[in-house]
């Protein structure tokens, strides 16, 4: 990564969902309108137009659970891969550093959908594993690369003096990393990890393309039987919206709690 | 200072390059057990670099540094063992912001010295008492003034029971009214016989506490001697000029 000169202004707009912070009043209000608006719309449709909406709401919950499992499983695995990749990217060892950098560059250069197909069929050739697992592995391998960059940036954002102070007290590099650097880096990376988590939740809809019955796939199954495409995808969109808004709120609450006890 | 005392830090013929720039030119000096050596000089003279070489925060290109009998630059020597014996106090304090004052002191004691927590806590509280900051034990560093933070940092390095402490411009980042409280703690340590190597711009402190003053310029030791000699009758032009600029 080339160093930017300090006078070079760089606008950094992530593609991840915005996590509402209290100071950003416009977005904060928008969050409330969107979240409660989506819930009210769902209730309205279920009670005022029970035909076909109530049936859709009965058909879909299995899919929500699958989407949730894939997302949580992938984020846990991706965090582990990401931490290893991030530490590898700052390692002084050339082989470790090169391997981690290569992983990040290769993965970031391939579309997630292609990776899902690739891992699903590549793994399928050698081992028989449940579809859900290959979906989780594919998502985790992909997001691990992005999270690796987040962890790397987080660790590098901790002032050099912290490592020096820990070392000068006789700690090994590993001890300094575990006890001093990573706990501080965690606070720094929580917001971007939250954004990645939400992006992953949305991207998990891609696994509907392989044989995983997630939210989107359940919707497609229902719509193709009943031909009520408009109604089904309205509900699907609303449910994704409620889920992402719910998680973005959860993460911003976690952030507030972490910042409170400093 | 009796010269028959054992050498704690022996630096001989040390040179260091940053690229083509020579930061240290054939530096040699010895710090005996219990001695207080103050290194002064203009910025960029290499005084912080030589200090940081003593516990290998900087590596050197030639020469040798022996600390308490251990060769710092020998790859076979466990550098952690050297660092356990030599404390360091930084210009920017470098307290751990995610830990309370007490935890800042107990961390290395429990992790490195393997002391049981209760014992580490007892040691820590006694040291915080000593630097006059025991009432802040449960506070986070961000809630402390610069002077308080630096006193905690000194207590943190004392908690390891080091044989020597290196001070890298410990008062340079402080507001003027807080410099005194940090220097007072350092003077107390000096009276108690701690071996100290201090890089500083505080000439009053150097005059009062130092057994020996080392004046560096452009990576070399230009003058070395007792504070009386250095401050009243420096031999070299460069030292005279430096003193006339800062006094």
Interface residues (C-beta under 8 A of the other chain):
Chain A: X159 X161 X162 X164 X165 X166 X167 X168 X169 X170 X171 X172 X175 X179 X180 X183 X184 X187 X262
Chain B: X55 X57 X80 X81 X83 X84 X86 X87 X88 X90 X92 X94 X95 X96 X97 X98 X107 X108 X111 X112 X113 X140 X142 X153 X156 X157 X160
